[in-house]
Amino acid sequence: MFTIRALSDALILLIADAFTLSADEVRASGATVTLLDSSSHHTGDLTTNAAMTLARLLKKPPRVIAEQIVSILSHGSIAKVEIAGPGFINITLTGEAWARLAEQIQANPTGFFKTESTQNPHSYLIEYVSANPTGPLHLGHGRNAIIGDILARVLRFIGHSVATEFYINDAGSQMQKLGMSLKARCIELSGATAEIPEEGYHGEYLIEVAENCLQEHGNDILNNDIAFFTAYAQEQLIAQQKTELADYGIVIDTWFSELSLHRSSAITDALTELEKRGYLYEKDGALWFKSTDFGDDKDRVIRKQDGSLTYIAPDIAYHVNKFSRGAQTLIDIVGQDHHGYVLRLKGTLAALGYDASHLDVILYQLVSLKQGDIPVKMSKRSGNFIGLREVIDTVGVDAARFFFLHKKADSHLELDIDVALKQTQENPIFYLQYAYVRTLSIMNKAAEANITPSIQSGSCTAEEIAVFKKVLGLGHALNAVATQYATHILATYALDLAQTFHTFYTNNKVIDLSQPETSARRLALVRVVQQTLGLTLDLLGLSRRESM
């Protein structure tokens, strides 16, 4: 299949042969062949930095190397090669090359972009959301969830093996407080007086759980111990979290219980191994990990003076468990407040003999909600936070998913309800879906006029090629998501493609019965945009709307 990646590989090989190097040596120098965006001030369709990256290896000025490369770059898909700036080489493709690319995308867009994006197959285990089972999911979990979901979708699409996981924090004092809070709610509903612990869970959601509990078991359960209420609340709330995620378009493969680590020997085994390797010591009645050996600013307590474990102890055992399941790369998605924690967790894994570079951590910033200029306050039902369910019910699944995704994970995100509800171009999800609907409308009108889409070699205008370039940018966007975990890039790409198409449609008449060849060619372009937008919407987990 003829793709930009295939052409890039061919050009790298030509450059390698010209200087008696291997293709791997050329790539190792940092040389790339990339698509020039239509908004770039450079001329041409592709560019390569090979002349500059090879300068040190070849001990020649970049400009001299560039002249040598230009003299040997010969390929049936290349119309022109030029040197720009300090040694960039810009390449213009032939009209036939653009026609072939367009025809292949039309024939099989999914296969085309898989071929364009696929790296060597790899196995990933992505852990995300991982909320305490003590209440509904909140606003921040929505961002965590969408980052993990899009990353998993893209990695799977381009051929990698991906397992997704939710770590249930069901061990610790918060579970006892949950059980005490539910029992108090049940007592209240039975007509007696009860007080929820000060550090318990006061949200009205527990009233619903209590109602269910009494309906199922009757008032006799009021004599049960706290363990009963803890187990019942946990079961109900995890089921609720699963439903909320499913309604958000997310299904997680495995729900892993932290409590299972405490009930097994996993934590003890991990700490025993750390001690054998000389990385634990006792001081002031506590057990410490030599975190400073791995770049931390101070050693960290693993077991407190009272014998209780700090939260890093089960996390060590959990990551050992994850590595034991065979994934080549572990990815954790956690809040920005875990920044310092990442270093010490990687330190414990390195101390146990694992390659800590196989653990990647995505840190995401906080999320806030506003309506116009007014911040939205916490929910009485949820307690001291805004529930994800409220956001989904207010703005819809598509808007919630897109707004949580469209900024870098490490940037603060503010969701404006008013903007999310607008049916205008000011709302990015409306703008994006309207572009897809517009392509459907155009193709329906073409069918009524009996015009068949067709690309004619060498006949594409500069404006049409600019749209094709933007379409091909999906391959680069997928690669960026897969290699940099930059999931927001896919949302940015979708909006860029929509904008490019809207602009083209505004400036160019697509269906013109007096110019059948031009109409056929532009309809082929519209079909390619439709297919690519549709694929991108699928990868973003957004609906393909048929009307607006």
C-alpha positions, 0 to 999 in steps of 0.5 A: 500500500502506498502511504506517507509512511511507506514513502518516508521509509523509501526516502530514508533508504535512498538517503542511507544508500547515498552515504553508505549507511544503514536506514537504522543509522539514518533514523538514529541520527534523528532524521525524519520525513514528515508531512508539511501541514497546509498552514505551514509557510514552507512550500512542498508536501513533505520535509526531511531534516536528514541533512542537519541530523547527519552533519555530525556523523558525516562531518560535513556542513548540512547544506552540502549534505542537503545538495547531495541528497537532492541530487539522488532523491528520485521516486515516481511520486516526487515532482520537485525537491528543494532546499530550504533554510539551513538544510531542510529538504522540502518535497512536492508530490505528484498529482498522481501520488495524491490521487493514489492516496485519496483512492486508497483512503476511499477504498479502506480508511480503517486499513489505510490509517492502521498501516500508516500508524502501526508500530511494532505490536506491544502489550499495555496495561492501563490503570485509570479512574481507580476511585474509592468505592465510597461514592459516585464518580466526581468531575475529576474522574471524568478527565481521568477516564477519558484520557485512559479510554482514548489512549486504549482505543487508539493503541488497540486501533493501531494493533497493540494489545491493551488491557484496562484496569480499575484499582478499587481502593477498598482497604483502609479506614475510609471503608469503615467510615463508609459502613458507619455512615450507611448504618446511620442512614438506615437507622434514620430511615427506620425512624430513629436518631443516628449521627453520621461520623464527622469524617464519614460520608454525608452525601445524599447518595447514601440515602438511596443506598440505605433505602435499597438496603432496607427494602432488600433486608428489612429493619432486622439488619440494624442489628448487624455489625459495621462489616455488613454495611461496608460490604453492602455499600461497596457493592452498590457503589461499585455497581453505580460507578460501573454504570456511570462509566458505561453511560460515559462510553467506557467499559474497563476490563478488570476491577482489581481489589486492593483488599485482595493484596492485604488478604494474600501474602503479596504485600509481605512478599514484596516487603520481604524482598526489598528487605533482602535486597537491603533497601529497608531499615528500621528507625524510630520504630518505623520501617523505611524505604531507601528512597534517596538511593533512587533520586528522592529527596528523603527516605519514605516510611513503609510501615508506621510506628503503630504497625499500619502500612503507608499507602505505598506498601500495597501499591508496590505489591500491586505493581509487582502483580501487574508486571507479573501478568506480562504487559510490556508497559504499565501506564498509570493515570493519576492526579497531578498531586501524585507527582512526587509519588511517582519517583518513589514508586519507580524507586521501589520497583527498581529496587525489586529488580524491575525496569522502572522505565516500563512504568509510565505515569500520566499526570492530569490537572484539576477540572472545574465547572462553570456556567457563564462566568459563575463557578458551579458549586458542589452537589448536595447529593454527591456531598463535597464534590460535583458528580460525573453523572450530573455533568453527563446528564446536563451536557450529554455524553458527547460534550462531556467526553470531548470537553474533558479531552480537548486540552493537555492532561497537565493543563487545568481544564474548565468546562463551561456548561453554557458553551457545551449546550450551544448549538452554534460554532462556538461549541467545538463538539457542535462544530465538529459534528456539524462538519460530519453531517455536512459531508453526509448532506453533500453526498446525498445531494450528489446521489440525487444528481447521479454524480459519482465521486472520482479522483483524476490523477494530476488534477487536484487544486492546491486547495484540494491538496490542502484538505488531503494533507489535513486528512493524512494528518490523522496518521500523525495524530494517532502516532502522537497519541500512541507514543506521547500519550497525548490524547488531546492531540486527537481532539485537536486534529478532529477540530482542525479537519472540521475547520479545514473542510468547512473553509474549503466548502465555503470557498469552493462549489462542490456540486456543479452540473456544468463542471462534472469532472470538478464535481466528481473530484471534489465529491471524492474529497468530501467522501474522504473527509467523511470517512476520516471524520467518521473514523476520528469520531469513533476513536474519540467515542463520539456519536456520528450524527446524521442531522443537526 
